[in-house]
Amino acid sequence: MRTTRITVAALALALPLTLAACGSDTGSTGTGSSAATSSSAAATPSETMSSASTDMPFGAACSAVPADGAGSFDGMAKDPVATAASNNPVLSTLVSAVTAAGLGDTLNSAKDITVFAPTNDAFAALPKATLDAAMKDPKGLLTTVLTNHVVEGRLSPDQLAGEHKTLSGKTITVSGSGEDFTVTPGDAKVVCGNVQTANATVYIIDKVLVPAS
């Protein structure tokens, strides 16, 4: 009889301890789960993608850039800017103008620059008299117009807004933010921005930045 009482007493003492231990394990698991959830919430896939996207080209006209080959974004990143542009059919008129002005080597050898590159349509929209006059004066007017599209240093999208002195000695002004930028003179829109080459960051624009005379 005494043995039975001792056994019952032992069970009575052991049961709360067992329940407490189980409760402690459950609490620990719950805390770990909460921490994991918190950690997961701190870096969601959408946030990671958003962060990565800031280093990518942006703009509606980027779809016109070849998907592969030397004229693609990956291909252009391997070459200096004048060579990279020559491989991109969107910029063939610009390349012809750069070649006529003898600026190819100058642009290719520059260490770090930002180039606002007018599309073929941008050149086509210029008054014929203006374009003809520039092409007839490659070392003068044409060079002035082209160097008005080049800024020292690589400008990332978050550095783009503001006034920038160009290699022509003139000043251009960029307004906007995010993926929506306008460049004056000319109210040119950035239609494909943040394109990387080996020595430059390129912003493709829809108008030519003709400096005031």
C-alpha positions as CSV (number, residue, x, y, z in Angstrom):
1,M,0.0,0.0,0.0
2,R,2.8,2.3,0.9
3,T,4.6,1.5,-2.3
4,T,1.5,2.4,-4.3
5,R,1.3,5.8,-2.5
6,I,4.9,6.6,-3.3
7,T,4.4,5.7,-6.9
8,V,1.3,7.9,-7.2
9,A,3.2,10.8,-5.5
10,A,6.1,10.4,-7.9
11,L,3.8,10.5,-10.9
12,A,2.1,13.6,-9.5
13,L,5.4,15.4,-9.3
14,A,6.6,14.2,-12.7
15,L,3.5,15.2,-14.6
16,P,3.8,19.0,-14.1
17,L,7.5,18.9,-15.0
18,T,6.8,17.0,-18.2
19,L,4.0,19.4,-19.2
20,A,6.3,22.4,-18.4
21,A,9.0,20.9,-20.6
22,C,6.6,20.4,-23.4
23,G,5.3,23.9,-23.0
24,S,8.9,25.3,-23.1
25,D,9.7,23.3,-26.4
26,T,6.5,24.6,-28.0
27,G,7.4,28.2,-27.0
28,S,10.9,27.8,-28.4
29,T,9.6,26.5,-31.7
30,G,7.0,29.3,-31.9
31,T,9.7,31.9,-31.3
32,G,12.0,30.4,-33.9
33,S,9.1,30.3,-36.4
34,S,8.3,33.9,-35.7
35,A,12.0,34.9,-36.2
36,A,12.1,33.0,-39.5
37,T,9.0,34.8,-40.6
38,S,10.4,38.1,-39.6
39,S,13.6,37.4,-41.4
40,S,11.7,36.3,-44.5
41,A,9.6,39.5,-44.5
42,A,12.8,41.6,-44.3
43,A,13.8,40.6,-47.8
44,T,10.9,39.6,-50.0
45,P,11.5,38.5,-53.6
46,S,9.8,41.7,-54.9
47,E,12.2,43.9,-52.9
48,T,15.2,41.9,-54.1
49,M,14.0,42.2,-57.7
50,S,13.4,46.0,-57.3
51,S,16.9,46.5,-55.9
52,A,18.4,44.5,-58.8
53,S,16.3,46.4,-61.4
54,T,18.0,49.7,-60.6
55,D,21.1,48.5,-62.5
56,M,19.2,47.5,-65.6
57,P,18.4,49.6,-68.7
58,F,14.9,51.1,-68.7
59,G,12.5,52.7,-71.1
60,A,10.1,51.8,-73.9
61,A,12.6,52.0,-76.7
62,C,14.9,49.4,-75.0
63,S,12.8,46.8,-76.9
64,A,14.3,48.1,-80.2
65,V,17.8,47.2,-79.0
66,P,18.9,43.7,-80.4
67,A,18.4,40.9,-77.9
68,D,21.8,39.4,-78.6
69,G,25.1,40.0,-80.4
70,A,27.4,42.9,-80.3
71,G,24.6,45.4,-80.5
72,S,22.7,44.0,-77.5
73,F,23.0,45.3,-74.0
74,D,25.5,42.6,-73.0
75,G,27.5,43.1,-76.2
76,M,27.6,46.9,-75.8
77,A,28.9,46.5,-72.2
78,K,32.1,44.9,-73.6
79,D,33.1,47.7,-76.0
80,P,34.0,51.4,-75.6
81,V,31.1,53.7,-76.3
82,A,31.7,54.6,-80.0
83,T,32.4,51.0,-80.9
84,A,29.3,49.9,-78.9
85,A,27.1,52.4,-80.6
86,S,28.4,51.3,-84.1
87,N,27.0,47.8,-83.4
88,N,23.5,49.1,-82.4
89,P,21.2,49.8,-85.4
90,V,19.2,52.3,-83.4
91,L,22.2,54.6,-83.3
92,S,23.5,54.3,-86.9
93,T,23.0,58.0,-87.8
94,L,24.8,59.1,-84.6
95,V,27.7,56.9,-85.5
96,S,27.9,58.3,-89.0
97,A,28.0,61.8,-87.5
98,V,30.7,60.8,-84.9
99,T,32.8,59.3,-87.7
100,A,32.4,62.4,-89.9
101,A,33.6,64.6,-87.0
102,G,36.5,62.3,-86.2
103,L,35.3,61.8,-82.6
104,G,35.3,58.0,-82.4
105,D,38.8,57.6,-80.9
106,T,38.2,60.5,-78.5
107,L,35.0,58.9,-77.2
108,N,36.5,55.4,-77.1
109,S,39.6,56.5,-75.1
110,A,37.7,58.6,-72.5
111,K,37.8,57.0,-69.1
112,D,34.3,57.6,-67.7
113,I,31.6,59.6,-69.5
114,T,27.9,59.8,-69.9
115,V,26.5,60.0,-73.4
116,F,23.1,61.2,-74.4
117,A,22.6,59.4,-77.7
118,P,20.0,60.6,-80.2
119,T,18.2,57.9,-82.1
120,N,18.0,57.7,-85.9
121,D,14.5,59.2,-85.7
122,A,15.9,62.1,-83.6
123,F,18.3,63.1,-86.4
124,A,15.6,62.6,-89.1
125,A,13.4,65.1,-87.2
126,L,16.0,67.8,-87.4
127,P,15.4,70.5,-90.1
128,K,17.3,69.5,-93.2
129,A,19.1,72.8,-93.3
130,T,20.4,72.3,-89.8
131,L,21.6,68.8,-90.4
132,D,23.2,69.7,-93.8
133,A,25.0,72.7,-92.2
134,A,26.4,70.5,-89.4
135,M,27.5,67.8,-91.8
136,K,29.3,70.4,-94.0
137,D,31.2,71.6,-91.0
138,P,32.4,68.4,-89.3
139,K,35.2,70.0,-87.2
140,G,33.1,73.0,-86.2
141,L,29.3,72.9,-85.9
142,L,29.0,69.1,-86.0
143,T,31.6,68.6,-83.3
144,T,29.9,71.3,-81.2
145,V,26.6,69.6,-81.5
146,L,27.9,66.1,-80.8
147,T,30.0,67.1,-77.8
148,N,26.9,68.8,-76.4
149,H,25.7,65.2,-75.8
150,V,28.7,64.1,-73.6
151,V,29.2,64.7,-69.9
152,E,32.3,63.8,-67.9
153,G,31.7,61.0,-65.3
154,R,29.2,58.1,-65.3
155,L,25.8,59.4,-64.2
156,S,23.5,56.8,-62.7
157,P,19.8,57.4,-62.9
158,D,19.7,58.8,-59.4
159,Q,22.4,61.3,-60.3
160,L,20.8,62.3,-63.6
161,A,18.5,65.2,-62.6
162,G,20.3,68.6,-62.5
163,E,22.6,70.8,-64.6
164,H,25.6,69.2,-66.3
165,K,28.4,70.8,-68.2
166,T,29.0,69.1,-71.5
167,L,32.3,68.6,-73.4
168,S,31.1,71.5,-75.7
169,G,31.3,73.9,-72.8
170,K,27.5,74.3,-72.8
171,T,25.2,73.3,-70.0
172,I,22.3,70.8,-70.3
173,T,19.6,70.4,-67.8
174,V,17.9,67.1,-66.9
175,S,14.6,67.0,-65.0
176,G,12.6,64.0,-63.8
177,S,13.2,61.0,-61.7
178,G,12.8,57.2,-61.6
179,E,12.5,56.2,-65.3
180,D,11.0,59.5,-66.6
181,F,13.6,62.1,-67.7
182,T,13.6,65.1,-70.0
183,V,16.8,66.8,-71.3
184,T,17.0,70.4,-72.4
185,P,17.7,72.1,-74.7
186,G,15.2,70.4,-76.9
187,D,13.0,68.7,-74.4
188,A,14.4,65.4,-75.4
189,K,12.9,62.3,-73.6
190,V,15.1,59.5,-72.4
191,V,13.6,56.5,-74.2
192,C,16.2,53.9,-73.1
193,G,18.4,54.8,-70.2
194,N,21.2,53.4,-68.1
195,V,22.8,51.5,-71.0
196,Q,26.3,50.4,-70.0
197,T,29.4,50.3,-72.3
198,A,33.0,49.6,-71.2
199,N,33.7,53.3,-70.6
200,A,30.3,55.1,-70.6
201,T,26.8,55.1,-69.4
202,V,24.4,55.9,-72.3
203,Y,20.9,57.4,-72.3
204,I,19.2,57.1,-75.6
205,I,17.1,60.2,-76.3
206,D,14.4,61.1,-78.9
207,K,15.7,64.5,-79.9
208,V,19.1,66.1,-80.8
209,L,20.4,68.5,-78.2
210,V,21.3,71.4,-80.5
211,P,23.0,74.1,-78.4
212,A,21.9,77.7,-78.6
213,S,24.1,79.7,-81.0
